[in-house]
Amino acid sequence: MSELILHHYDMSPYAEKIRLALGLKGLPWRSVQTPIVLPKPDHFELTGGYRRVPVLQIGADIYCDTHLITRVLDQLQPDPPLSPPGRETEEIAFSRWAETSFMMLILSCIGIGGIFPEDFIEDRQQNMAPPGTDFAQTKLIVPTKLAQLRSNLTRLEDQFGDGRDFVFGSEVCGADLSAFHTINMMGIHPRTAALLEDTPCVRAWLERVRAIGHGKSTPMEATDAIAVARDAEPAAFEGEPVLPDGMSLGTPVIVIDDEYGSGNVTGQLAASGVHDIAIRREGERAGEVVVHFPREAFTVIATG
Ligand SMILES: N[C@@H](CCC(=O)N[C@@H](CS)C(=O)NCC(=O)O)C(=O)O
């Protein structure tokens, strides 16, 4: 099998979910550091314009978004499962809960000020804030966002009240990793860290998840990852492709993330299953690649 190449940056909480997943499964991986702000020419060479991290590359296949990446890792190495059989919907729902908590935390941090570098705030305001959003106004909602975070944390603390070690019970799974990356980041500032003071079970759980670690990774240059894509063929799809109504294999399409500001990707519709969208595109340096997105969170529109 081709190496697992993770495109990410150390500070990225979402990437932390996948670094822990790789550690949990004992899968060795290559680590490509991506810029935190635009421009990201090497990242775009592979994704075609999707800017977020993490992105997982396997040869000439590029997997965007942690929801898809965790499913790919479960296919490669089913044990231990990130999405426990029979609890798949619960696991996705829990990750959505963690993501709304993440946005509360990010808005709190921007509003508190002085936490993120200036160029980071400028990039996110210009390129990722939905129209009408003015980061200068976020200071007004800090008390609300902190109170919402406290509410979410209190619920989680109550859930641990039965003595369980992990959010779904005795075994760690993807739900823990989704929640960890948000709650761990609360340590970033005394005002957000203070929210953890009354949640001893959550603090003990954080340490259990942290102990999983990131497994074995080796650094890789982005240009070498692009060369890996160029020298590989996208994996063949097996089974009956699932196509949106009115589209066929090869239909020119644009793929748009439901989350604002991720960057759109164009290409030709490729074969994929019920849970993901795949599009084939040509990179100048990477050659032919297939870029994959989780079906439930992206829109695919025919352009021709
Ligand atoms: N839904 C995405 C969210 C990923 C995300 O928002 N990642 C942040 C970093 S933690 C990001 O990419 N920010 C913009 C950037 O780095 O360009 C996922 O689950 O992978």
The ligand as a Tripos MOL2 file, in Angstrom:
@<TRIPOS>MOLECULE
LIG
   20    19     1     0     0
SMALL
NO_CHARGES

@<TRIPOS>ATOM
      1 N1        -14.9940   19.9880    8.4250 N.3       1 LIG1
      2 C1        -13.5660   20.0290    8.3490 C.3       1 LIG1
      3 C2        -13.0160   21.2110    9.1620 C.3       1 LIG1
      4 C3        -11.5020   21.3560    9.0530 C.3       1 LIG1
      5 C4        -11.0410   22.7610    9.4570 C.2       1 LIG1
      6 O1        -11.8270   23.6960    9.5440 O.2       1 LIG1
      7 N2         -9.7490   22.8950    9.6600 N.am      1 LIG1
      8 C5         -9.1840   24.2020    9.9660 C.3       1 LIG1
      9 C6         -7.9020   24.0390   10.7460 C.3       1 LIG1
     10 S1         -8.1830   23.2850   12.3240 S.3       1 LIG1
     11 C7         -8.8140   24.8710    8.6400 C.2       1 LIG1
     12 O2         -8.5790   24.1900    7.6830 O.2       1 LIG1
     13 N3         -8.7540   26.2010    8.6010 N.am      1 LIG1
     14 C8         -8.4220   26.9030    7.3920 C.3       1 LIG1
     15 C9         -7.0390   26.7140    6.8820 C.2       1 LIG1
     16 O3         -6.1660   26.1920    7.5900 O.co2     1 LIG1
     17 O4         -6.7900   27.1060    5.7540 O.co2     1 LIG1
     18 C10       -12.9970   18.7110    8.8100 C.2       1 LIG1
     19 O5        -13.6600   17.9990    9.5940 O.co2     1 LIG1
     20 O6        -11.9050   18.3460    8.3620 O.co2     1 LIG1
@<TRIPOS>BOND
     1     1     2 1
     2     2     3 1
     3     2    18 1
     4     3     4 1
     5     4     5 1
     6     5     6 2
     7     5     7 1
     8     7     8 1
     9     8     9 1
    10     8    11 1
    11     9    10 1
    12    11    12 2
    13    11    13 1
    14    13    14 1
    15    14    15 1
    16    15    16 2
    17    15    17 1
    18    18    19 2
    19    18    20 1
@<TRIPOS>SUBSTRUCTURE
     1 LIG1         1 GROUP 0 **** ****
